[in-house]
Amino acid sequence: DAKTTQPTSMDCAEGRAANLPCNHSTISGNEYVYWYRQIHSQGPQYIIHGLKNNETNEMASLIITEDRKSSTLILPHATLRDTAVYYCIVRVANSGYALNFGKGTSLLVTP
Amino acid sequence: NAGVMQNPRHLVRRRGQEARLRCSPMKGHSHVYWYRQLPEEGLKFMVYLQKENIIDESGMPKERFSAEFPKEGPSILRIQQVVRGDSAAYFCASSPEALGETQYFGPGTRLLVL
């Protein structure tokens, strides 16, 4: 699976959009971009995933660049409950194997 | 549809005892994954199982650790003769049979070895 690079930490004001970047310059054609988050002391929570088109669900939007070398997770209206560590993971779909959690980005949403 | 269930949520053991962690996947899911998160570290993959089969145990310590996913009942992660270094949060995830890519995680079991 391709390696990803994320900033260590970010801050965001409550009610504003949180834009979390991820670089995955070695991604291959059959690898998806997944985002998970882990709120303190809880299990990881699936957020969204995509291959090359932008994706949106009730939690977030995923913007993938045309060359697929980077992506951005957007939380449109961050709340205090969005404070968590966010993980960008690249992997082949239907491989049934491990998710490689790196260090992620620690997002702090402030009042 | 209930999510992934893990029990116990907290487990305290003395050195040398055995720890048994249980995971019930989401309804309709037949793929189970176990991860370990040591204090202040990220999640690390341990083992991937399908019903009655271990598919990938490349992340499992070679000694004292074992996992099973029987035809009936929950998946079990068993740690024999626990040591203090086994203290960690153990998370289970499951995925549906038809689509293997999205894993849904349980709340975890926090093991403390005294």
Chai-1 contact restraints between the chains, C-beta under 6 A:
chainA,res_idxA,chainB,res_idxB,connection_type,confidence,min_distance_angstrom,max_distance_angstrom,comment,restraint_id
A,G43,B,F91,contact,1.0,0.0,6.0,A-B,restraint_1
A,G43,B,F105,contact,1.0,0.0,6.0,A-B,restraint_2
A,G43,B,G106,contact,1.0,0.0,6.0,A-B,restraint_3
A,G43,B,P107,contact,1.0,0.0,6.0,A-B,restraint_4
A,G43,B,G108,contact,1.0,0.0,6.0,A-B,restraint_5
A,P44,B,F105,contact,1.0,0.0,6.0,A-B,restraint_6
A,Y46,B,T102,contact,1.0,0.0,6.0,A-B,restraint_7
A,A93,B,E101,contact,1.0,0.0,6.0,A-B,restraint_8
A,N94,B,G100,contact,1.0,0.0,6.0,A-B,restraint_9
A,N94,B,E101,contact,1.0,0.0,6.0,A-B,restraint_10
A,G96,B,G100,contact,1.0,0.0,6.0,A-B,restraint_11
A,A98,B,F45,contact,1.0,0.0,6.0,A-B,restraint_12
A,F101,B,G42,contact,1.0,0.0,6.0,A-B,restraint_13
A,F101,B,L43,contact,1.0,0.0,6.0,A-B,restraint_14
A,K103,B,G42,contact,1.0,0.0,6.0,A-B,restraint_15
